[in-house]
């Protein structure tokens, strides 16, 4: 039976959100949490962007040494040969890629302004896929940007050319959130029948339907006999009105009427990490979780109406489709109201050792502690906010990796590994 896999794109599409961003340590923590959760792949960044290179290399090192255990780390590139060659020059150990190019007539005419044709779009994509394979890519997704406004026959030709060249899947991008659940189901089902290759669903929320269209598109792929890969972002953060929310998609695939009990997820997902990853990402981006966010919003399990309160006290299933424990919620939160010692960019050794001792992290001597403290100071400078406990522990455990994440020097040429 075909399966559904999750490819989270928070560290690529999420950080493209206007007015928002993540520090490299924060992006790394998200990859670690996604790995612990059981997510198939993280689109972890841009291999041709200089300030990303050390972060990308450091995360690949975490994967190579087994700190990141199963999560695939995929880079995003334009589907042109120069980008592919530059990516492997800057990040030689890159294994997984998504190569993107616009396919709609609107984009060909309105974006490329006559410099490309349908034929040249396919030619550029073919050359890029071939170059990526030759340079060692183990998996390649080919992105049809603005696929929902692309002529279906051309989309079929584009996908079959990608398949012939050795691509593993087609990413169908509903770039402007134009599709609805009915149109995307029909389009993906017809597309899957014609191309017989896995389809990746990438939906935006411009019309408020990103989760619904993602689910409908995945069903179209599965019903036509191919695997579906759903793109998500944590808390739905993404360009303009955002992307399909990770937790909401997971809940929909496992709890909704047409999907529950069908065991459609291709990876075993630890849903109990939902609350932790949503809270951390909210803190990192500086964007509060909406009160009515599925599963993780403050009101997701709150009941005020007398009838509802009475019903849920008698049996939670009367008014709750799933349990808050399923999402890792229910633990009390403590707020320090007395003396508090914080680690910041101006912290000293005594306070720092006191803080780390509270996390059961000890140092052999002050010199060892100072080396880690210096990294913590730089991490605070980069993020402009106090580090959470997991970030402090990560720096203490992997100081050399942390050093790479925190090294942001403007250079024309990135030193080789």
N, C-alpha and C positions, 0 to 999 in steps of 0.2 A: 504494500500500500504506500502511495506517495506520502511524504511527510512535510511538516512545516518547520522551518529553521528560522532563528532570529539573528539578524545582522544589525547590531546597534550602531548608529551613526552619530551619536552624541559628540564624539571627538572630531568629527568632520563637519557634518551639517549643523550640529548644535552650536559649535563655536563660530560658525559663520553668521550667527544671529547678530543683527545690528545692535550695538550698544552693550554687548555682552562678550565674555571671554573666559578662558580658564588658564591658570598657570600650568606649567608642564607637570609639576608634581600632582596637581589635581586631576589632570588627564590620566596620569599613571594610576592614581587611586581608582578612578572609574574603571580602567581596564582590569585591575585586580578584583574589583567587586563583580564585574561582569563575568570574569573567569570563575569566581566562587559560585556565582548564580547558575552557571551552566550554559550561558549564552554561546552560540556557535561562533560568532565572529564580531570583532570590533573594527569599524572603519576608523583606524586610530590616528590618521592624519594625512599630511601632504608631503610626500617624499621629495618634491622639487622645491619646497619652500625652505630657505636656509635656516630660519630660526626653529624649524621643526626637527632638523636632522639629528641633533644629539639626543633629543627626546625619543625619536623613532628608534635610533640605534640602541638606546638604553632599554627600551621596552622589548625589543627583539632579544636583547641579552637576557632579560628576565624570563623570556619564553625558552630560550636555549638552555638556561640553567635550571629550568623546572619550577621557578617561582610562579610564573604564569603557566598553568598546567595544560589546559586544553583549548583555551580561547585562541582562535586564529586572529592574527593582526593583519589587517588589510589596508593598503594605501590607496588613495584616490588620485588619479591622474587624468589629464586630458588625453584623449585617444589620438595622440600624434607621436611619431617616432622620437623626435628630440626630447620630449618629456619622459618617455620610457627610458631612453639612454641616460638622461641626467639622473633619474630616480635611482637606477642601479649603480651609478657612479657615486652618488651621495650616500645611499643606503644599500650596500652590496648584499646584505643578507635578507632582503625583502623577498617574501615568498608568495604573498597573496595580493592581488590587485583588482581594482575596478577602474576600467578605462571608459571615459565619458565623452560623448559627442552629441550635439543637438541633431534631431532628426525631423522635426516638423517643418513644413513649408514656411510657417511664421518665423521660425528661428533662422532658417536658411536665407530667407529674404530680409527679415528685419534685424537680425543679429550679424550675419556674415556679409550682408550688403553686396551680394553678387560674387563674393570671392569663392564660394563653394556651391556645388550642385549636389543632387542626390547621389550621383555616381561618385563624386569626389569624397563625399561623406563616407560611403562604404569603403572606398579605396584607402582613405586615411585610417579607418578603423582596422581594416585587414592588416595593414602594415604595422600598426601599433601592436596588435595581438601577436603577430609573427615575431616582432622584435622582443616582446616580453617573454615569449616562450624560449626564444634563443638565449636570453639572458638569465633564464633559470626560474621564471615564475611557475609555481606549482598549481595555482588556481587563478582563473581570470573571469571576472564578470564584465560584460560589456553593457554600458549604460546608454540607453536611448533617452536622452534628455528631451522633455516635452513629448513623451510617447503618447500621452492621452490626446494630443492634438495632431498626431502624426497619421497620415494615411495608412490604413491597415496593410494594404498590399506592399507598400514600401517597407513597413515595419517587418513584415514577413521576409522580404528580400534581405533586409539588414540583418535580421537574426540568423537566417540560414547562412549568410556569408560569414558571420561571426562563428557559428558552429563549425562550418567547414574549415575555418582557420585554426580551430582548436580551443575556442572559448568554452567555458564550463556552464555559463548561464547568461541569460539576458536580464538586465535590470530595466523593468518597465517603470519609467519615471512619470508620475502624475505631478509634474513640476509645479503647476499652479493650483493644484487641488480642484481641477476641472471635472474629474470623473465623479459619478455618484455610484452607490453600490450596485446598481442594476447595469449601468454601462460598462463598468470595469469587469464585472463578472462575465458578461457576454464577450467583451474584447479579449480578455485573458483566456477564456475557454477556447475561443476560435483560434487565437494565436498559438496556444499550447498544442492544439490538434495539428496545426500546420507545421510547427517547427520541432516538436517532440524533444524539447530540452527544458531543463529547470528554468523557472521564471522568478525573478526577484521583484518584489512589489515595493515601490518607494512612493509614499503618498504624503501630501501636504494638507494643512488644515484651513486653507483659505475660505472654504465654505463650511467648515466645521465638521467634516466627515472623514478625517484621516484614518481613524481607527476602523470605522465601518467599511470604507473602501479597501483598506488593507485586508480585512477579513474576507470581504467578498471577492477580491482579486485572488487571494490564496485559495479560496474554494473553487474558483474557476480553473485554476491550475490543477488542483488535486482531482477535480471531477474529470479532467481531460487526461489524467494519468501521469502528471509530472510533479516533481517536488516544487514547493513554494518557499521562497525566502522573503520574510517580511522585514523591512527596514523600520527601525524604531529610534526614538531618542528618549532619554530619561526625562520624565515630567513633560514630555511633548515639546521641549524647547528646540526651536529651529527657526529657519528664516521666515520672516513675516509672521503668519499665524501659527507657525510650528509644524511639527511632524506627528506621526502616530506615536502615542505615548507607550513606552515599554511595558509598564505594569498593566495598563488598560488592555493592550494587545494580548498579553499573557493570560489575563483574566478572561478575555473574550474567547481565546482559543481553547481554554480549559473548562470554562463555566457556562458559556452561552448555550442556549437551547439546542442549536443545531450542531454544536461541536463537543459538548460535554460527554465524557465517557468514551470518546472515539480514539483516544491516545494518539493524537495527530502530531504532537511535538517530536521532532527527530532527536532532540537532546533532552536529557533529564534536567529539568529546571527546578532549582531550589527557590521556590516562591517566597520562603520565609525571609529572604534578604531584600524583599521589595521595599520595606519601610526604611531600611538602612541606606540603600542606594538612592532612594528618592530624597531623603533628608540631606545626605551629603551633597548631592548635586544641587539641591536648592541652596544650600549654604555656599557652595563653591561659586555658583553663578550669581548669588545674591538676589535670587528671584523666589519669593514665597510660593509654597505649594498652594494652589487654589483650594478654598475651603470645601468645594464640592468635587475635588479630583477623585476619580474612581480608586477605591482601595486605600489610598494614602492621604486623602484630604481630611481636614479636622472633623468634618461632618459625615465622613463615610460610614461611621458606626454610631452616630449620635441620634438620639430619639427624644422628641419633646412632646409630640401629640399623645394625649392620654391613651387612645386606642393603640397606637404603635408601641408605646412604652409597655403597656399591659401585655400586648402580644409578644413582644420580644423577650420579656421576662419569663413568660410561660414557656416559650420555645423560640430561640433565636432565629430559626429557619422561617418563622412567620414573616419577618421583615428584614432578614439578612440573607442574601444569596450565597454568601461565603463568610467564613469566620475571620475576625481580625487576627487571630493567632496564625492563620494561613500565611499572612503577609509579614509576620514577625513583629506585630504590634502587641501592646498590652503591658510592656514593662514600664514601671514608673520612671519618670524623668526627674532628676535632681538639679536644682539651681542653687549655686553657692550664694548665700546671703551674708556671710561673714567675711573673714580674711580670705583673699584669693591671690595666689601667685601664678602669673601667666608667663608663657614663653613668647617673647617678641624679638624684634630686630635689635633691641638694646638690652636684652637679658644678660644677667651675670651668671657665673658658674654655680654659686650656692643655690640660687633660686631654681636654676635649670636642673641640677641634680635632685633637688627636692621634688620637682614636678615629675621627673622620669621615675624616681623611686616609687611614686604613687601608682605607676603603671607596671611595677615590678621590673623595671629596666635599671640595671646597675652598671657602673663603670669601674674598671680596675683602679683608676686614679684620675686626678683632675685633668691631666693632659689628654687622656682619652675622651673625657667628657667635653673638653674644650673644642676638640676637633668636630664632634657632632654638633655642639652648640653653634659653632660658626656656620655650619650648613643650615641649621634651623633658623638662624638670623637671616641668611640669604633667602630662604624659603618664605619667611615673613615679608621681606622686602618685595619679593616677586608677587605674592598673592594679595598683599595689603590687608591681611586679616589674620587673626590667630589660627594656628594649625590645630586640626582636630587630633584626637589621641592616636588614631590609626596612622596619620601622617608622621607624627613624632616617632612612633614605633618603627615605621618603615625606614626613616632616615637613620635611626640607631642601628637597625639590622643590616641595611644596605647602603652604607655611607658613600661608597664609590659610585654606585648607580645614582644616588641622590646628587652627587657632585656633577655628574654629566647632565642631569635634568636641570640643574640650576646654572649651567654655563651658557650664558646668552651673550655672545660677542658678535657684533656685526662684522662679517667677513665676506670678502668677494669670493673666496674659495674655502670650502670647509675641509679641514685636514682629513686625510684618509684614516681609516681605523688602524 
